[in-house]
Amino acid sequence: MKWTSWLICFVLIFLGGFCGIDLYRKVTAESYIRGSINIENRFTMESFNYCSTSVIFYHDIYDGTTNYTFEIDLKPVEDFNGQKNKYQVVLNGYIMTDAIINAGSVFTQLYMDFYDISGNIVCNSKLDISIKFFSNKTTLTMVTAGHINAGYLEQYFDDNGIRLFVNELKGI
């Protein structure tokens, strides 16, 4: 009986050691990969919309023009096709009726008059808006001529924000 007790204790200690070693291996295990895993995080939009509280134009002194530009890269838009579908461009609630819509781009011009408190026009500004839909990004570019126009437009967008949408017209 004494020998069997010793034998049972020895077997239990031996099994406990193997279980401990196995547990240690599982806890400290490292994974490995054969080959490569390519996980591509890609975010897209179904329709174009850009909203912001301000727009800051910059002047590139090296291009030799008086143009002031605002440009931003945004998420790509899925399945934009200006040849197959009909779209409507809306800026701050106003429908841009003269928008030129191509297969992968939109171009429109905004003419805006600014008045003083007496009702006199102090600035006539023209803003060229271009949206280009690439496979990996969407680029919004707004260009105006002269620092006076840029200043008035910046103040307008600071006061009112900018809400630019390109909506697909369904059923037309």
C-alpha positions, 0 to 999 in steps of 0.5 A, a space after each residue: 500500500 505504501 508503494 502504491 501511494 508513492 507510485 500514485 503521487 509520482 504519477 500525479 506529479 509527473 502529469 502535473 509537470 507535463 500539464 504545466 509545460 503544455 499550459 506554458 507553451 500555449 500561453 507563450 505561443 507565437 503565431 507565424 504566417 506562411 506567405 502574406 496576408 493583404 488586408 486593404 482598408 478602403 473607405 468609399 462614399 456612395 455619393 459626393 458631399 463635402 461640408 465644412 465651416 470654412 475654406 482657406 484659399 492659397 496663392 501659389 506665387 510661383 505659378 505667375 497667376 493671380 489665382 487663389 486655390 483651395 484643394 482637398 483630397 477626399 475619400 473615393 466615390 463608388 461608381 460615379 459615371 457622368 455618362 450613364 447617370 444624371 447628377 445634380 450639383 447643389 452648393 449651400 442649397 442652390 442648384 448649380 444649373 450650368 454644371 458640366 458633368 463628364 464620365 469622371 469629373 464635375 465642373 461648375 462656376 459660381 458667380 456671387 455679388 457682394 454688397 455693402 450696407 447701402 446696397 452697392 456692389 463691392 465685389 463680383 466674384 467668380 468661383 470655379 469648382 472642379 471635382 475629379 473622381 479617381 479610383 483611389 480618391 476624390 479631389 475638390 478644387 476651387 479657384 478664384 482670381 485675385 486676393 479681393 475675391 478670395 477674401 470675400 469668398 473666405 468670409 462668405 464660407 466662414 459665415 455660412 459654411 460650405 455644403 457641396 453635394 453631387 446627387 444622383 437623380 434617380 428615375 430620370 
